[in-house]
Amino acid sequence: MNITKEQIDNLNAVVKVAITKEDYQDKVDTILKDYRKQANIPGFRKGQVPMGLIKKQYGKAVLVDEVNKLLQDNLNKYLTEEKLDVLGNPLPKQQDNFDWDKEELDFEFELGLAPAFEVSLKTKKAITHYKIVADKKSIKEQVERIQKQYGKLTSKEIIGKKDEITGTFTNETEEIDNQTTLELDKLKSKKAIESLLGKKVGEVVTLKTKGLLKEDNLLASTLGLTADKTEKLNTEVTFTISEINEREPAELNQELFDKLFGKDAITSEKELKDRISEDSEKQFEQQADQKLLNDVTEYFIDNTKFDLPSGFLTKWIQVTGEKELSEEEAIEEYKKSEKGLRYQLIEGKIINNNNLQVQFDELKEFAKGFIKSQMAQFGQLDPKEEELDTIAARVLGNQDEVKRLSEQLMSQKLLNLYKEKANLKTKEVTYENFVKEVYG
């Protein structure tokens, strides 16, 4: 077997593979002999079928199969030994009227080569790294939410301005029949508030869905519908009142502090506010980090210039999917995927240049941290190490989970690298202003 490479340009090459009978004949003969031993053909005893008949019936198929195995194994070996950084997979060049009976079989494969380029982490333009701080207003609101959540409910006969009302929304046409609890101060519609004030248990009020709540995204759960159904919903619903309660806020005392954080972990209102501030800023940090990662990614894509073997990649997309695409469909698909491919190459270059690796021990600890945070959401704040090890082992036994966690851990390593080496400028903002700046 002889393999040679013809360089077309910096991004394209053709590999030529010449296979002779010596490369495959022994293997083909061995397989055909095995076929002869097992063949059941009418008129012949098992194992006594003439070899000529076996070759006529199975020879071409076995030959093609063995040659394709040889091609695949040796082509992959060649690409590895020559250290060729290819995009996609080698594409066989079309050969019409190919003669499988020739003494030498010649094949050609098109290659798309990865471009050469450099990435500098010291970006010319400073990228904003947001530090989201908890302001007094948001801390005060969270304290009030806690007091309300742990407060005492007192039954009432008539609806007042600060009451919670339990009742059932109905609208037969829109298939609405949902019991829910409303807080009057969460309503946006003044007309709705006026309609409810002074009402008693058992009374029925007609309300309009449009503009009913201050937070539109809560309308779906309030009416028991999907979000897409409530997006443009503008109709009337009846609300039958079944319960009226006034919630008396819980006192900020040691009993509440212990209930929230464990005995004597917090001993004053100031410590409570400090803890809320600290916890909030940890949550905000994740959002700020994701924003930074997105911004650095976009910067590298926009400012790292290199060409791609677009013709090869378009052809590769055209023929390697579940169904073959037309040329126009493949061009459109390539346009959609080009940005992602560019970043894959850039990210790979950054990972290699900075020797970033995911070790199994790191992955295990990362998985345990993820599991611990999940357990905390369900009130298990101090799981035993043995329990974490057992769950982590089960999670890491799933290859899909290993892939997902490895990608998350590598993203964290890249983020730490950017924080250390990229040209960043820190900007302190409240969460409210962060949302305004980032999402408009």
C-alpha positions as CSV (number, residue, x, y, z in Angstrom):
1,M,0.0,0.0,0.0
2,N,1.2,3.5,-0.9
3,I,-0.2,6.7,0.6
4,T,0.8,10.2,-0.7
5,K,-0.5,13.7,-0.1
6,E,-0.9,16.4,-2.8
7,Q,-1.2,19.9,-1.2
8,I,-3.7,22.0,-3.2
9,D,-3.4,25.1,-1.0
10,N,-3.0,26.0,2.7
11,L,-6.5,24.7,3.5
12,N,-7.0,21.9,1.0
13,A,-5.2,18.7,0.1
14,V,-5.8,15.4,-1.6
15,V,-4.6,12.0,-0.2
16,K,-4.0,9.3,-2.8
17,V,-4.1,5.7,-1.7
18,A,-2.8,2.8,-3.9
19,I,-3.8,-0.7,-2.8
20,T,-2.4,-3.8,-4.4
21,K,-3.7,-7.4,-4.2
22,E,-0.9,-8.3,-1.8
23,D,-2.5,-5.9,0.7
24,Y,-5.9,-7.7,0.9
25,Q,-5.8,-11.0,-1.0
26,D,-4.8,-13.3,2.0
27,K,-7.6,-11.8,4.1
28,V,-10.2,-12.2,1.4
29,D,-9.2,-15.8,0.7
30,T,-9.4,-16.6,4.4
31,I,-12.9,-15.2,4.7
32,L,-14.1,-17.0,1.5
33,K,-12.7,-20.3,2.9
34,D,-14.8,-19.7,6.0
35,Y,-17.8,-18.9,3.9
36,R,-17.3,-22.2,2.0
37,K,-17.2,-24.2,5.3
38,Q,-20.6,-22.7,6.3
39,A,-22.3,-22.3,2.9
40,N,-25.6,-24.1,2.4
41,I,-26.3,-24.2,-1.3
42,P,-28.8,-26.7,-2.8
43,G,-27.1,-29.5,-4.7
44,F,-23.9,-29.4,-2.6
45,R,-23.0,-30.9,0.7
46,K,-22.1,-28.5,3.4
47,G,-18.4,-27.5,3.1
48,Q,-18.1,-29.0,-0.4
49,V,-19.3,-26.1,-2.5
50,P,-16.8,-25.3,-5.3
51,M,-14.6,-22.3,-4.4
52,G,-15.4,-20.9,-7.9
53,L,-19.1,-20.7,-7.0
54,I,-18.3,-19.1,-3.6
55,K,-16.1,-16.5,-5.2
56,K,-18.7,-15.7,-7.9
57,Q,-21.4,-15.3,-5.2
58,Y,-19.5,-13.6,-2.4
59,G,-16.1,-12.6,-3.8
60,K,-16.9,-9.0,-4.9
61,A,-18.7,-8.1,-1.6
62,V,-15.9,-9.5,0.6
63,L,-13.3,-7.7,-1.6
64,V,-15.1,-4.3,-1.3
65,D,-15.6,-4.8,2.5
66,E,-11.9,-5.6,3.1
67,V,-10.6,-2.8,0.9
68,N,-12.8,-0.3,2.7
69,K,-11.5,-1.6,6.1
70,L,-8.0,-1.2,4.9
71,L,-8.7,2.3,3.6
72,Q,-10.3,3.4,6.9
73,D,-7.6,2.0,9.1
74,N,-4.6,3.1,7.1
75,L,-6.0,6.5,6.2
76,N,-6.6,7.3,9.9
77,K,-3.2,6.0,10.8
78,Y,-1.6,8.2,8.1
79,L,-3.4,11.4,9.3
80,T,-2.3,10.7,12.9
81,E,1.4,9.9,11.9
82,E,1.6,13.0,9.6
83,K,-0.1,15.1,12.3
84,L,-2.6,16.5,9.8
85,D,-5.2,18.7,11.6
86,V,-8.3,18.0,9.4
87,L,-11.8,19.5,9.6
88,G,-14.7,17.1,9.2
89,N,-13.7,13.7,7.7
90,P,-11.8,12.8,4.5
91,L,-14.2,12.8,1.5
92,P,-13.7,10.1,-1.2
93,K,-13.5,11.6,-4.7
94,Q,-16.1,10.2,-7.0
95,Q,-14.7,7.6,-9.5
96,D,-17.2,6.5,-12.2
97,N,-17.0,3.0,-13.6
98,F,-14.5,1.9,-10.9
99,D,-12.8,-1.4,-11.8
100,W,-12.5,-3.7,-8.8
101,D,-10.7,-6.3,-10.9
102,K,-7.5,-4.2,-11.5
103,E,-4.2,-5.3,-10.0
104,E,-3.9,-1.9,-8.3
105,L,-6.8,0.0,-6.8
106,D,-6.3,3.7,-6.6
107,F,-8.4,6.0,-4.3
108,E,-8.4,9.7,-3.7
109,F,-9.7,11.6,-0.7
110,E,-10.2,15.3,-0.3
111,L,-9.1,16.9,3.0
112,G,-10.1,20.2,4.6
113,L,-7.2,21.4,6.7
114,A,-7.5,23.5,9.9
115,P,-6.1,27.0,9.3
116,A,-2.9,28.4,11.1
117,F,-3.6,31.4,13.3
118,E,-2.7,32.9,16.7
119,V,-4.9,34.0,19.6
120,S,-3.7,36.7,22.0
121,L,-5.5,36.7,25.3
122,K,-4.4,40.4,25.9
123,T,-7.3,41.9,23.9
124,K,-6.8,45.3,22.4
125,K,-10.1,46.5,23.7
126,A,-10.9,46.2,27.4
127,I,-13.8,43.9,28.0
128,T,-16.2,44.8,30.8
129,H,-16.4,42.4,33.8
130,Y,-19.4,43.2,35.8
131,K,-19.4,43.0,39.6
132,I,-23.0,42.9,40.7
133,V,-23.5,44.2,44.2
134,A,-26.5,43.9,46.4
135,D,-28.0,47.3,47.1
136,K,-30.0,48.4,50.2
137,K,-33.3,48.3,48.3
138,S,-32.9,44.7,47.2
139,I,-31.7,43.5,50.6
140,K,-34.7,45.2,52.2
141,E,-37.1,43.5,49.7
142,Q,-35.5,40.1,50.5
143,V,-35.9,40.6,54.2
144,E,-39.5,41.5,53.7
145,R,-40.0,38.4,51.5
146,I,-38.6,36.2,54.3
147,Q,-40.8,37.9,56.9
148,K,-43.8,37.3,54.7
149,Q,-42.9,33.7,53.8
150,Y,-42.5,32.8,57.5
151,G,-45.3,35.0,58.7
152,K,-48.6,34.0,60.3
153,L,-51.8,33.7,58.3
154,T,-55.0,35.1,59.8
155,S,-58.4,34.3,58.2
156,K,-60.5,37.4,57.2
157,E,-64.1,37.9,56.1
158,I,-63.5,40.9,53.7
159,I,-60.6,41.5,51.3
160,G,-58.3,44.3,52.2
161,K,-55.3,45.9,50.4
162,K,-52.6,43.6,51.8
163,D,-54.5,40.4,51.8
164,E,-53.9,37.0,50.1
165,I,-56.9,35.6,48.3
166,T,-57.3,31.9,47.3
167,G,-59.8,31.2,44.6
168,T,-60.5,29.6,41.2
169,F,-60.1,31.2,37.8
170,T,-62.4,29.8,35.1
171,N,-63.1,30.4,31.4
172,E,-64.7,27.5,29.5
173,T,-63.6,28.8,26.1
174,E,-59.9,29.1,27.0
175,E,-60.1,25.8,29.1
176,I,-59.1,27.7,32.2
177,D,-60.0,26.0,35.6
178,N,-57.3,26.7,38.1
179,Q,-57.2,27.3,41.8
180,T,-54.5,29.7,42.9
181,T,-53.5,32.2,45.6
182,L,-53.3,35.9,44.7
183,E,-51.5,38.6,46.7
184,L,-53.4,41.8,46.1
185,D,-50.2,43.9,45.9
186,K,-49.0,41.7,43.0
187,L,-51.9,42.9,40.8
188,K,-51.2,45.6,38.2
189,S,-54.7,46.4,37.1
190,K,-56.3,49.1,39.3
191,K,-59.7,48.0,38.0
192,A,-59.0,44.4,39.2
193,I,-57.9,45.6,42.6
194,E,-61.1,47.8,43.0
195,S,-63.2,44.8,41.9
196,L,-61.8,42.6,44.7
197,L,-61.6,45.1,47.6
198,G,-64.4,44.5,50.0
199,K,-65.5,41.2,48.6
200,K,-66.3,38.1,50.7
201,V,-65.7,34.3,50.4
202,G,-68.1,32.8,47.9
203,E,-68.4,35.9,45.7
204,V,-67.5,35.8,42.0
205,V,-65.5,38.6,40.3
206,T,-64.9,39.1,36.6
207,L,-61.3,40.1,35.7
208,K,-59.4,40.8,32.5
209,T,-56.3,38.8,31.8
210,K,-54.4,41.5,29.9
211,G,-52.3,43.7,32.3
212,L,-53.7,41.7,35.4
213,L,-50.3,41.1,37.1
214,K,-47.2,43.3,37.6
215,E,-45.1,40.4,36.4
216,D,-46.5,39.1,33.1
217,N,-44.5,35.9,33.3
218,L,-46.6,34.8,36.3
219,L,-49.8,34.8,34.4
220,A,-49.4,31.3,33.0
221,S,-49.0,29.6,36.4
222,T,-51.8,31.8,37.8
223,L,-54.2,30.6,35.2
224,G,-52.9,27.1,34.9
225,L,-51.9,27.5,31.2
226,T,-48.6,27.2,29.2
227,A,-46.6,30.3,28.7
228,D,-47.2,30.4,24.9
229,K,-51.0,30.3,25.5
230,T,-50.9,33.4,27.8
231,E,-48.4,35.4,25.7
232,K,-51.1,37.3,23.8
233,L,-54.1,36.2,25.9
234,N,-56.7,39.0,26.2
235,T,-60.0,37.7,27.6
236,E,-62.2,37.8,30.7
237,V,-62.1,35.2,33.5
238,T,-64.2,34.6,36.5
239,F,-62.6,34.4,39.9
240,T,-64.5,32.6,42.7
241,I,-63.2,33.5,46.1
242,S,-62.7,30.6,48.5
243,E,-60.4,32.0,51.2
244,I,-59.2,35.4,52.4
245,N,-56.1,35.7,54.6
246,E,-54.0,38.4,56.1
247,R,-50.3,37.5,56.4
248,E,-48.7,39.0,59.5
249,P,-44.9,39.3,58.9
250,A,-42.6,37.2,61.1
251,E,-40.6,39.0,63.7
252,L,-36.8,39.4,63.0
253,N,-35.8,37.4,66.1
254,Q,-33.5,34.5,67.1
255,E,-36.3,31.9,66.5
256,L,-36.5,33.0,62.8
257,F,-32.7,33.3,62.4
258,D,-32.3,29.7,63.7
259,K,-35.0,28.5,61.4
260,L,-33.3,30.0,58.4
261,F,-29.6,29.2,59.1
262,G,-29.3,26.9,62.0
263,K,-28.8,27.6,65.7
264,D,-26.9,30.8,66.5
265,A,-25.4,31.0,63.0
266,I,-27.0,34.5,62.7
267,T,-27.8,36.5,65.8
268,S,-28.9,40.0,64.6
269,E,-30.7,41.8,61.9
270,K,-27.4,43.2,60.6
271,E,-25.9,39.7,60.4
272,L,-29.0,38.6,58.5
273,K,-28.7,41.5,56.0
274,D,-24.9,40.8,55.6
275,R,-25.7,37.1,54.9
276,I,-28.4,38.0,52.4
277,S,-25.9,40.4,50.7
278,E,-23.2,37.7,50.5
279,D,-25.5,35.0,49.2
280,S,-27.1,37.3,46.6
281,E,-23.7,38.4,45.3
282,K,-22.6,34.8,44.9
283,Q,-25.7,34.1,42.8
284,F,-25.1,37.4,40.9
285,E,-21.4,36.3,40.3
286,Q,-22.6,33.3,38.2
287,Q,-24.6,35.6,35.9
288,A,-21.7,38.2,35.6
289,D,-19.3,35.3,34.8
290,Q,-21.6,34.0,32.1
291,K,-21.8,37.5,30.6
292,L,-18.0,37.8,30.6
293,L,-17.6,34.4,29.0
294,N,-20.1,35.3,26.3
295,D,-18.4,38.7,25.7
296,V,-14.9,37.2,25.5
297,T,-16.1,34.5,23.1
298,E,-17.7,37.1,20.8
299,Y,-14.6,39.3,20.9
300,F,-12.4,36.4,19.8
301,I,-14.7,35.4,17.0
302,D,-14.9,39.0,15.7
303,N,-11.2,39.7,16.0
304,T,-9.4,36.5,15.2
305,K,-9.1,36.4,11.5
306,F,-8.5,33.2,9.4
307,D,-9.9,31.5,6.4
308,L,-11.7,28.2,6.4
309,P,-11.9,25.6,3.6
310,S,-15.5,26.6,3.0
311,G,-15.9,24.7,-0.3
312,F,-14.8,21.4,1.3
313,L,-16.9,22.0,4.5
314,T,-20.0,22.8,2.4
315,K,-19.5,19.6,0.4
316,W,-18.9,17.6,3.6
317,I,-22.1,19.0,5.2
318,Q,-24.0,18.1,2.0
319,V,-23.1,14.4,1.9
320,T,-22.5,13.4,5.6
321,G,-25.9,14.1,7.2
322,E,-28.8,11.8,7.8
323,K,-30.0,12.7,4.3
324,E,-28.1,14.3,1.5
325,L,-28.7,18.0,1.0
326,S,-28.9,20.0,-2.1
327,E,-26.0,22.4,-2.8
328,E,-28.2,25.4,-1.8
329,E,-29.2,23.7,1.5
330,A,-25.6,22.8,2.3
331,I,-24.4,26.4,1.7
332,E,-27.2,27.7,4.0
333,E,-26.3,25.1,6.7
334,Y,-22.6,26.0,6.5
335,K,-23.4,29.7,7.0
336,K,-25.4,28.8,10.2
337,S,-22.5,26.7,11.6
338,E,-19.5,28.8,10.5
339,K,-19.5,31.0,13.6
340,G,-19.6,27.9,16.0
341,L,-16.8,26.2,14.0
342,R,-14.6,29.3,14.2
343,Y,-15.0,29.4,18.0
344,Q,-14.3,25.7,18.3
345,L,-11.0,26.2,16.6
346,I,-10.2,29.3,18.7
347,E,-11.1,27.6,21.9
348,G,-9.1,24.6,21.0
349,K,-6.1,26.8,20.3
350,I,-6.4,28.6,23.7
351,I,-6.8,25.2,25.5
352,N,-3.7,23.8,23.8
353,N,-1.6,27.0,24.2
354,N,-2.3,27.2,27.9
355,N,-2.2,23.4,28.6
356,L,-5.7,23.3,30.0
357,Q,-6.8,19.8,30.9
358,V,-9.6,18.1,32.8
359,Q,-8.2,15.5,35.2
360,F,-10.4,12.8,36.6
361,D,-9.9,13.8,40.2
362,E,-10.8,17.4,39.3
363,L,-13.9,16.1,37.5
364,K,-14.9,14.0,40.5
365,E,-14.6,17.0,42.9
366,F,-16.5,19.2,40.4
367,A,-19.3,16.6,40.2
368,K,-19.5,16.4,44.0
369,G,-19.8,20.2,44.3
370,F,-22.6,20.2,41.7
371,I,-24.4,17.3,43.6
372,K,-23.9,19.1,46.9
373,S,-25.6,22.3,45.6
374,Q,-28.4,20.2,44.2
375,M,-29.0,18.5,47.5
376,A,-28.9,21.9,49.3
377,Q,-31.9,23.0,47.3
378,F,-33.9,20.1,48.9
379,G,-32.7,21.0,52.4
380,Q,-29.8,18.5,52.7
381,L,-27.2,21.1,53.8
382,D,-24.5,18.8,55.2
383,P,-24.3,15.5,53.2
384,K,-21.7,12.9,54.2
385,E,-18.6,12.5,52.1
386,E,-19.3,8.8,51.5
387,E,-22.8,9.7,50.2
388,L,-21.3,12.3,47.8
389,D,-18.7,9.8,46.6
390,T,-21.4,7.2,45.9
391,I,-23.6,9.6,43.9
392,A,-20.6,11.0,42.0
393,A,-19.5,7.5,41.0
394,R,-23.0,6.8,39.6
395,V,-23.0,10.1,37.7
396,L,-19.6,9.6,36.3
397,G,-20.6,6.2,35.1
398,N,-22.8,7.9,32.5
399,Q,-20.8,9.0,29.5
400,D,-23.3,11.8,28.6
401,E,-22.9,13.2,32.1
402,V,-19.1,12.9,31.9
403,K,-19.2,14.9,28.7
404,R,-21.5,17.6,30.1
405,L,-19.6,18.0,33.3
406,S,-16.2,18.0,31.5
407,E,-17.5,20.8,29.2
408,Q,-18.7,22.8,32.2
409,L,-15.4,22.3,34.1
410,M,-13.4,23.4,31.0
411,S,-15.6,26.5,30.6
412,Q,-14.7,27.3,34.3
413,K,-11.0,26.9,33.5
414,L,-11.3,29.1,30.5
415,L,-13.2,31.7,32.5
416,N,-10.4,31.7,35.2
417,L,-7.8,32.1,32.5
418,Y,-9.6,35.1,31.0
419,K,-9.9,36.7,34.4
420,E,-6.2,36.2,34.9
421,K,-4.8,37.2,31.5
422,A,-7.4,39.1,29.4
423,N,-7.7,42.8,29.3
424,L,-10.7,43.4,31.6
425,K,-12.2,46.4,33.2
426,T,-14.3,45.9,36.3
427,K,-17.6,47.7,36.6
428,E,-19.7,47.6,39.8
429,V,-23.5,47.7,39.3
430,T,-26.6,46.8,41.1
431,Y,-28.5,43.8,39.8
432,E,-31.3,46.1,38.5
433,N,-28.8,48.2,36.5
434,F,-27.0,45.0,35.3
435,V,-30.3,43.7,33.8
436,K,-30.9,47.1,32.1
437,E,-27.4,47.3,30.6
438,V,-27.2,43.7,29.5
439,Y,-30.8,42.9,28.4
440,G,-32.1,46.4,27.7
